[in-house]
């Protein structure tokens, strides 16, 4: 009788393992991020229909305005991001945006003047100041 019970228990355990493998050994689950995922960050000449137009790293002063475009997907929860514009290493402008689930695009722009020629960069940061991306570009004649 004990032999039958032992054999029966083994068969039941094997069946459970085959049918429900996660029931005996937990599967590894990666935690979901609460931060938005930056999927695209570019400098461009303009934004049309929520998309960047004329992406580049060198812009003519004749454009008069340039834009920084960012796209986040997914955005798990409503949060804040920043575009920080630097000219020759000096912070010129900081823009704050709210991004919302499930995905979000944002853009900021800068009016160009003759004094703005030279190297620039835009830092894209999250609400805690963590650097997500740096976009380097130049303004020329």
C-alpha positions in Angstrom: 0.0 0.0 0.0 2.9 2.4 0.8 4.4 1.6 -2.5 1.3 2.6 -4.4 1.0 5.8 -2.4 4.6 6.7 -3.1 4.3 5.9 -6.8 1.0 7.8 -7.1 2.5 10.8 -5.4 5.4 10.8 -7.9 3.1 10.5 -10.9 0.9 13.4 -9.6 4.0 15.5 -9.0 5.3 14.8 -12.5 2.0 15.7 -14.0 1.9 19.0 -12.1 5.4 19.8 -13.2 4.5 19.1 -16.9 1.2 21.0 -16.9 2.0 23.9 -14.5 5.8 24.4 -14.5 5.5 27.9 -12.9 3.5 26.5 -10.0 6.5 24.7 -8.6 9.4 26.9 -9.6 8.5 30.6 -9.8 9.4 32.2 -13.1 11.8 35.2 -13.1 9.8 38.4 -13.6 11.5 41.7 -14.5 10.1 44.7 -12.6 8.2 47.2 -14.7 9.8 50.6 -15.0 7.9 53.6 -13.7 10.0 55.9 -15.9 9.2 56.7 -19.5 11.4 55.2 -22.2 13.0 57.7 -24.6 12.7 56.1 -28.1 13.7 59.1 -30.2 15.6 62.4 -29.6 16.6 64.6 -32.5 17.3 68.2 -33.5 15.3 69.5 -36.4 14.4 72.5 -38.5 10.7 72.3 -37.5 7.9 70.1 -36.3 4.9 69.2 -38.6 2.1 66.9 -37.7 3.8 65.9 -34.4 6.9 64.7 -36.3 10.4 66.2 -36.7 11.2 67.7 -40.2 14.8 68.3 -41.5 16.7 66.4 -38.8 20.4 67.5 -38.7 23.4 68.3 -36.5 24.4 71.5 -38.4 21.9 74.3 -38.9 22.1 77.6 -40.8 21.4 80.8 -38.8 19.0 81.6 -41.7 16.5 79.1 -40.3 15.7 81.5 -37.5 14.4 78.7 -35.3 15.3 75.1 -34.5 13.6 72.4 -32.4 14.4 69.6 -30.1 12.0 66.6 -30.6 11.6 63.8 -28.1 9.3 60.7 -28.2 8.7 58.5 -25.2 7.1 55.1 -25.4 5.9 53.6 -23.2 5.1 56.2 -20.5 3.9 54.1 -17.6 2.7 57.0 -15.4 2.4 60.8 -15.8 5.7 62.4 -15.2 8.0 65.3 -15.9 10.9 65.6 -18.4 13.2 68.5 -19.2 15.0 69.9 -22.3 18.0 72.0 -21.2 19.6 74.1 -24.0 23.3 75.0 -23.7 25.3 77.3 -25.9 29.1 77.0 -25.5 28.5 75.2 -22.2 26.3 77.8 -20.7 22.7 77.0 -19.8 20.5 79.3 -22.0 17.0 77.8 -21.5 15.3 75.0 -19.6 11.9 73.7 -20.7 9.7 71.4 -18.5 7.1 69.0 -20.0 4.6 66.7 -18.6 4.4 63.3 -20.5 1.4 61.1 -20.2 0.6 57.4 -20.7 0.6 55.5 -22.9 3.2 57.4 -25.1 4.0 61.0 -25.6 6.0 63.3 -27.9 7.3 66.7 -26.9 9.3 69.5 -28.5 11.0 72.7 -27.6 12.5 75.3 -29.8 14.9 78.2 -29.8 14.8 81.4 -31.8 18.2 82.0 -33.4 20.2 85.3 -33.4 23.6 86.0 -34.9 25.2 85.7 -31.4 23.9 82.0 -31.3 26.5 80.7 -33.9 28.7 78.0 -32.6 28.4 74.7 -30.6 25.2 73.8 -28.8 23.8 70.8 -26.9 20.4 69.9 -25.4 20.3 67.6 -22.4 17.1 65.6 -22.0 16.5 64.6 -18.3 13.9 63.0 -16.2 12.1 64.4 -13.2 15.0 63.5 -10.9 17.6 65.0 -13.2 18.8 61.7 -14.6 20.4 62.3 -18.1 18.4 60.4 -20.7 20.2 61.8 -23.8 22.5 64.6 -25.0 22.0 66.1 -28.5 25.0 68.0 -29.9 24.7 70.4 -32.8 26.1 73.6 -34.3 24.7 76.8 -35.7 26.6 78.3 -38.7 26.3 81.1 -41.3 
